[in-house]
Amino acid sequence: MSDQNRETEPAHDPEVLQLAAKVFDLARQGDTDTLAAYVDAGVPANLTNDKGDSLLMLAAYHGHPATVSSLLHRGADPDRPNERGQTPIAGAAFKGEGEVVRVLLAGGADPRAGSPSAVEAARMFGRRDLLALFGAAE
């Protein structure tokens, strides 16, 4: 099939884009129950925005451990990096969100994944408590 015969990708439906924006806002705000209902209804747990930030990344970065736990329970990838190579646990470590870090670790997140990794972020900011959680030396 030649390139000329291929159908072009349809324009993004404004209603779909509006729903996606709402779902990303729910993750940022930590609206666990509403976000869980959307994921249970078919929104992908690993949905990413135009920067590659997943729902889990946004919930972690904004300090919402219950939302992080809910997304992990629904299949969100704890190590999925964004376009800058940052992982949810590195974002949480950067923001000093210890409870979120613990939830991500329990959910299988690798504190050495990504760039900078959560271990590197904890070292940068002198977070001995996080380094101890990661089993990393100062």
Secondary structure, DSSP 4 states (H G I P E B T S, - for coil): --GGGSPPPPPPPHHHHHHHHHHHHHHHHT-HHHHHHHHHTT--TT-B-TT--BHHHHHHHTT-HHHHHHHHHTT--TT---TTS--HHHHHHHHT-HHHHHHHHHTT--TT-TTTTHHHHHHHTT-HHHHHHHT---
